Amino acid sequence: MAETTNASEPVALRLVDREFLIACAPEEREGLLEAASYLDRKMRELRANAKAPGFDRLAVLAAISITHEFLGLRKQHDGSDHNV
């Protein structure tokens, strides 16, 4: 009988006191947990500075904020390649 392997396993992530199960490959687990932790911190930071926002609004604000950070870093990195 052939042994079957599960290519992905569910990982429990907590975002602002809500739990989400997301399937991922075992080698991606650590990075996914790190990303979820970063997102959770960002959402909590935004919640502390906002007037009782809902979970969905927090998620959108965090996505915009993180994307802004990412694009700024990418632009900075791409610009440094041209100065070499």
C-alpha positions as CSV (number, residue, x, y, z in Angstrom):
1,M,0.0,0.0,0.0
2,A,1.4,3.3,-1.0
3,E,1.9,6.0,1.6
4,T,0.2,9.2,0.9
5,T,1.8,12.5,1.9
6,N,-0.1,15.6,2.8
7,A,1.5,18.5,0.8
8,S,-0.1,21.1,3.0
9,E,-1.2,21.2,6.6
10,P,-3.5,23.6,8.4
11,V,-1.8,26.3,10.5
12,A,-3.8,28.2,13.1
13,L,-3.2,32.0,12.9
14,R,-4.5,34.5,15.4
15,L,-5.3,38.0,14.2
16,V,-6.8,40.4,16.7
17,D,-8.3,37.6,18.8
18,R,-9.7,35.7,15.8
19,E,-8.4,32.4,14.7
20,F,-7.9,31.4,11.0
21,L,-6.9,28.0,9.7
22,I,-4.7,28.3,6.6
23,A,-3.2,25.4,4.7
24,C,0.4,25.7,3.8
25,A,3.4,23.6,2.9
26,P,5.5,22.6,5.9
27,E,8.5,24.6,4.6
28,E,6.3,27.7,4.5
29,R,5.0,27.4,8.0
30,E,7.6,29.6,9.8
31,G,7.3,32.4,7.2
32,L,3.5,32.3,7.4
33,L,3.5,32.5,11.2
34,E,5.9,35.4,11.0
35,A,3.8,37.2,8.5
36,A,0.6,36.7,10.6
37,S,2.4,38.0,13.7
38,Y,3.5,41.1,11.8
39,L,-0.1,41.6,10.5
40,D,-1.5,41.1,14.0
41,R,0.8,43.7,15.5
42,K,-0.1,46.2,12.7
43,M,-3.8,45.6,13.2
44,R,-3.5,46.1,17.0
45,E,-1.5,49.3,16.5
46,L,-4.2,50.6,14.1
47,R,-6.9,49.6,16.5
48,A,-5.3,51.5,19.3
49,N,-5.2,54.7,17.2
50,A,-8.7,54.4,15.8
51,K,-12.3,54.9,17.0
52,A,-13.6,51.4,17.5
53,P,-13.0,50.1,13.9
54,G,-14.4,46.7,12.9
55,F,-12.2,43.8,12.0
56,D,-12.7,44.2,8.3
57,R,-11.7,47.9,8.4
58,L,-8.7,47.1,10.5
59,A,-7.6,44.4,7.9
60,V,-8.0,46.9,5.0
61,L,-6.1,49.6,6.9
62,A,-3.3,47.2,7.8
63,A,-3.1,45.9,4.2
64,I,-2.8,49.5,2.9
65,S,-0.2,50.4,5.5
66,I,1.9,47.2,4.9
67,T,1.7,47.6,1.1
68,H,2.9,51.2,1.5
69,E,5.8,50.1,3.6
70,F,6.6,47.3,1.0
71,L,6.5,49.7,-2.0
72,G,8.7,52.2,-0.2
73,L,11.3,49.6,0.6
74,R,11.1,48.2,-3.0
75,K,11.6,51.6,-4.4
76,Q,14.5,52.3,-2.1
77,H,16.0,48.9,-3.0
78,D,15.5,49.4,-6.8
79,G,17.0,52.9,-6.6
80,S,20.1,51.6,-4.8
81,D,20.7,49.1,-7.6
82,H,21.2,52.0,-10.0
83,N,23.8,53.7,-7.8
84,V,26.2,50.8,-7.9
